[in-house]
């Protein structure tokens, strides 16, 4: 679908958004100190039911022809139990950690309040290559082998800075990874090159739907056959920066197939975006993607509708959310330790009391527990071993413990934890996402 | 290179231990739960086999496998005897933890000796069964409050031990008892040393055997030490009272043995989970790892929660053992493993009893027994609360005086 075939109203809305976006990306707002008021106004507007068109997508054209899809290799099975990341992973981990503490954490409060991550921060995150970890080398990627563990380490390190910003920064990479892993030669050649440059498109793996007891294997979003085309209807929840996305991979119940993934460019007509601010992850400007008679060609279907491929995406996404939860839980631990040591009550540090100290111990125990469970699932994925069980267990554990850690983090600071002067209230809100989110990210 | 799978080289060992657990321990599990205090003679033959397994492999198994490796320092990665020991204990306790604790020559005293004894002491006391005597009627977790004294006898060069020890696992059956006693009660923890006492020593008097909630196959003895004389070579570690180094020597044992107790908890927990999975399947309830927990049967959601906790505890235990094998200080991780494994073992086994209803609660099956056995694993080698204290002190950088 090209721009010309869209309705005039819709198009102008898209134009409007693009113009706004250009303004938002410029330094002008910063110079006059107008960024925050401006964003707040915008967000308020979107919150009140403003439904906007999706962004216009760039022209995704196959620059090269591939005779067959490129794939990252499965890592050789490791001989020994080992918890030490390899040299390359350690370097990456350290670099992202520094970035998270120097750039991400200081920006977290304002990004949460503004419901937006500064674009320059996303651009900087992209420079670490976070969006191309799943791109095969033949298409400009840097990882010869599957890199779920590397993905986990990066996600963990970024989320130690801020979970919402980490979500915004890593979301496009999920789309690249899905296409890298399951796309055919045509899909890969069309879409992957744009993820390896500096101007990585905003993109989203849209799976979650707005309903209780969401089950990614039983989707309300339907894809019906119409001749050779597919027509998609439904709604997807808590997408990162949906208004800016140029590319979506959308999960839908495909007629005669079951749950499957479709590659949909943002300019396709029938797509629209609603703001969907949530309890946490606000820096990711979460929104809802609405699909009304979205028509795509047969070539939009990923992995020929393979159920195994779909399931693998579901599970890889769960590992990614665990990794974010681990990073954020570690942030809670690192923050409460100096606080309870410094804070005095009844003439001594409150950490001299078992009730306080034991709560810190529990955060330490469960953060380590979450981390090892997540690492195991990811490392099995890299080695080509089945990881359905491990991903499910890591998710179950992280859903329960991350929430508890978020709650204890606030509790340990008492009233001070409840106010925005300290980040623990934000982590309380963010960590609840670990049991809620499906799709959206991928290791 | 991050990998959390069991290395192939240990798979024969794990299989062997599992076969033993399944074919030797399980069939006599109930028998010795009922016949508390009677000696499980079936274990003598088994103990010889285990000795053979230890001697015949460089990877070792059993309680003596915990001698610490030094860090190779070249960044190389090792999976050694700490890990193989943890793995074999998990399998054996899947069979029966009470019987494992009764296994000749596999006592915690053996681990203590393996951890801190000199080469000469190892030579002299090797091949014997050693129990561990720390707790006293007035001193449990607070081992610094130990009242048992050890006075040097200048004339004979011996130490003379006096006091009372309770809850000594395998105390009646072992050949040796490792006794914790104070050289000088005015000097606190630093004066506490461990002494190897022969069970046949006339100064070591058996008071009684306890009747317990679980691990009934394992005898738990109470002793009096009355002018119990031991040679000076019986003292493990340095005879000097080093106030600065304090408790270090004696406590070092725990860094090595806590992962072993955590491993016991993992084994018992898995026994309950395996059985429950089977029972639920018979009842038409299958665990599905792809569908969200809350979109499945409530029993599945509960099961997944328990299995997730269990899996995490298992990985924490492997982590502690892996660190020991690689000469990394693991005091924090050993306590984390013990704390997590101890509590989930109780929650899992009791949860499985609930899921299986009267089948779980009744004595026709072993689920109720595992739930009773489990509780000790959250108590001995440091209770849950003691582990939380140790973890908190390390995380918060506090001394035992500041955080009591």
Interface residues (C-beta under 8 A of the other chain):
Chain A: X77 X78 X79 X80 X81 X82 X83 X84 X85 X86 X89 X149 X213 X214 X215 X216 X217 X218 X311 X314 X315 X333 X337 X340 X341 X349 X351 X352 X354 X357 X358 X360 X361 X362 X364 X365 X368 X369 X370 X372 X373 X375 X376 X378 X379 X380 X383 X385 X388 X389 X390 X391 X392 X393 X394 X396 X397 X400
Chain B: X1 X2 X3 X4 X5 X6 X7 X8 X9 X77 X78 X79 X83 X289 X290 X291 X292 X293 X294 X295 X304 X305 X307 X308 X309 X311 X312 X313 X315 X316 X318 X319 X322 X333 X336 X339 X340 X385 X387 X388 X389 X391 X392 X393 X395 X396 X397 X398 X402 X403 X404
